[in-house]
C-alpha cells in the first residue's frame, strides 16, 4: 500500500525511482512508495522529467498537476499531485498496477 498524504493543494505521492531502466513503467509498490522505472539517465533532471511524463500519461493527469517537492537527486522522491484527494489518486494508481500488487 502506498503512503499517500493529504496536502492542502492535493496529495503527496511518495515514489521510489529507478532511472536507466529498460522501459518506462509503473512497476508496483515498495516500502510504501510507488515504484517507477524510466529509461532516462539520472542526470540534469532528465529522469525527474521522465517520471512526471510517465505519471501524467499513466494516470491521465496534466503534467502541470504534478510537482517534485523532495528528492531531486535521490531515488526516494515526493511528488505533489494537485487537485487530487488521496482516495482518488489511490484508485487511479490501483487501476494501473499489476494485479498482484
The 8 nearest C-alpha neighbors of each residue, nearest first, counted from 0:
[[1, 31, 2, 28, 32, 100, 30, 29],
 [0, 2, 31, 32, 3, 33, 28, 13],
 [1, 3, 31, 4, 32, 0, 13, 12],
 [4, 2, 12, 11, 1, 85, 10, 5],
 [5, 3, 11, 10, 6, 2, 85, 12],
 [4, 6, 10, 85, 11, 9, 7, 3],
 [7, 5, 9, 10, 8, 11, 4, 79],
 [6, 8, 9, 5, 10, 81, 82, 11],
 [9, 7, 6, 81, 82, 10, 80, 79],
 [8, 10, 81, 82, 83, 6, 80, 7],
 [11, 9, 5, 6, 80, 85, 4, 79],
 [12, 10, 79, 4, 78, 3, 80, 5],
 [11, 13, 78, 3, 77, 79, 10, 14],
 [14, 12, 77, 32, 76, 33, 78, 11],
 [15, 13, 33, 32, 76, 34, 75, 16],
 [14, 16, 34, 75, 74, 32, 33, 35],
 [17, 15, 74, 35, 14, 36, 34, 18],
 [16, 18, 36, 35, 37, 20, 19, 74],
 [17, 19, 37, 20, 40, 41, 39, 38],
 [18, 20, 38, 40, 39, 37, 17, 21],
 [21, 19, 38, 37, 22, 18, 36, 17],
 [22, 20, 38, 19, 23, 37, 36, 18],
 [23, 21, 38, 20, 37, 24, 36, 19],
 [22, 24, 37, 36, 38, 53, 20, 21],
 [25, 23, 36, 26, 35, 22, 37, 53],
 [24, 26, 35, 27, 34, 36, 96, 23],
 [25, 27, 34, 24, 35, 36, 96, 28],
 [28, 26, 34, 96, 25, 33, 100, 97],
 [29, 27, 33, 34, 32, 31, 1, 0],
 [28, 30, 32, 31, 34, 33, 27, 15],
 [31, 29, 32, 28, 1, 0, 33, 15],
 [30, 32, 1, 2, 29, 0, 28, 33],
 [33, 31, 14, 13, 1, 29, 28, 30],
 [32, 34, 28, 14, 15, 27, 1, 35],
 [35, 33, 15, 28, 27, 26, 14, 16],
 [34, 36, 25, 16, 26, 24, 15, 17],
 [37, 35, 17, 24, 23, 20, 16, 18],
 [38, 36, 23, 18, 20, 39, 22, 19],
 [37, 39, 19, 20, 22, 21, 23, 18],
 [40, 38, 46, 19, 37, 18, 45, 41],
 [39, 41, 19, 18, 42, 46, 38, 45],
 [42, 40, 46, 18, 45, 39, 44, 43],
 [41, 43, 44, 40, 45, 46, 39, 72],
 [42, 44, 45, 41, 46, 40, 47, 72],
 [43, 45, 47, 42, 46, 48, 41, 71],
 [46, 44, 48, 47, 43, 42, 39, 49],
 [45, 47, 49, 39, 41, 48, 44, 40],
 [48, 46, 50, 44, 49, 45, 51, 71],
 [49, 47, 51, 45, 46, 50, 52, 44],
 [48, 50, 46, 52, 47, 51, 53, 45],
 [51, 49, 53, 47, 52, 48, 54, 46],
 [50, 52, 48, 54, 49, 53, 55, 47],
 [51, 53, 49, 55, 50, 54, 56, 48],
 [54, 52, 50, 56, 55, 51, 57, 49],
 [55, 53, 51, 57, 56, 52, 58, 50],
 [54, 56, 60, 52, 53, 62, 58, 59],
 [55, 57, 53, 59, 54, 58, 52, 60],
 [58, 56, 54, 55, 59, 53, 95, 60],
 [57, 59, 60, 55, 56, 54, 91, 92],
 [60, 58, 56, 55, 57, 61, 54, 91],
 [61, 59, 55, 58, 62, 56, 64, 54],
 [60, 62, 63, 64, 55, 59, 65, 56],
 [61, 63, 64, 55, 65, 60, 51, 52],
 [62, 64, 61, 65, 66, 81, 60, 55],
 [65, 63, 81, 62, 61, 80, 66, 60],
 [66, 64, 80, 63, 62, 79, 81, 78],
 [65, 67, 79, 78, 68, 80, 64, 63],
 [66, 68, 78, 69, 77, 79, 65, 71],
 [67, 69, 78, 77, 66, 79, 70, 76],
 [70, 68, 77, 76, 71, 67, 78, 75],
 [71, 69, 76, 73, 72, 75, 77, 74],
 [70, 72, 73, 69, 76, 67, 47, 44],
 [73, 71, 70, 74, 41, 44, 76, 75],
 [72, 74, 70, 75, 71, 76, 16, 69],
 [73, 75, 16, 15, 76, 17, 72, 70],
 [76, 74, 15, 73, 14, 70, 16, 77],
 [75, 77, 70, 14, 69, 13, 74, 15],
 [78, 76, 13, 69, 12, 68, 14, 67],
 [77, 79, 67, 12, 66, 68, 11, 80],
 [78, 80, 11, 66, 65, 10, 81, 12],
 [81, 79, 65, 10, 64, 9, 11, 78],
 [80, 82, 9, 64, 8, 83, 79, 65],
 [83, 81, 9, 8, 80, 84, 64, 10],
 [82, 84, 9, 81, 10, 80, 88, 87],
 [83, 85, 87, 86, 9, 10, 88, 82],
 [86, 84, 88, 87, 10, 3, 89, 5],
 [85, 87, 89, 88, 84, 90, 83, 3],
 [88, 86, 90, 84, 89, 85, 83, 91],
 [87, 89, 91, 85, 90, 86, 92, 84],
 [88, 90, 86, 92, 87, 91, 93, 85],
 [89, 91, 93, 87, 88, 92, 86, 94],
 [92, 90, 88, 94, 89, 93, 58, 87],
 [93, 91, 89, 95, 94, 90, 88, 96],
 [94, 92, 90, 96, 95, 91, 89, 100],
 [93, 95, 91, 92, 96, 90, 97, 89],
 [96, 94, 92, 93, 91, 97, 57, 58],
 [97, 95, 93, 27, 94, 92, 98, 100],
 [96, 98, 99, 100, 95, 27, 26, 93],
 [97, 99, 100, 96, 93, 94, 95, 27],
 [98, 100, 97, 96, 27, 28, 93, 26],
 [99, 98, 97, 27, 96, 28, 93, 0]]
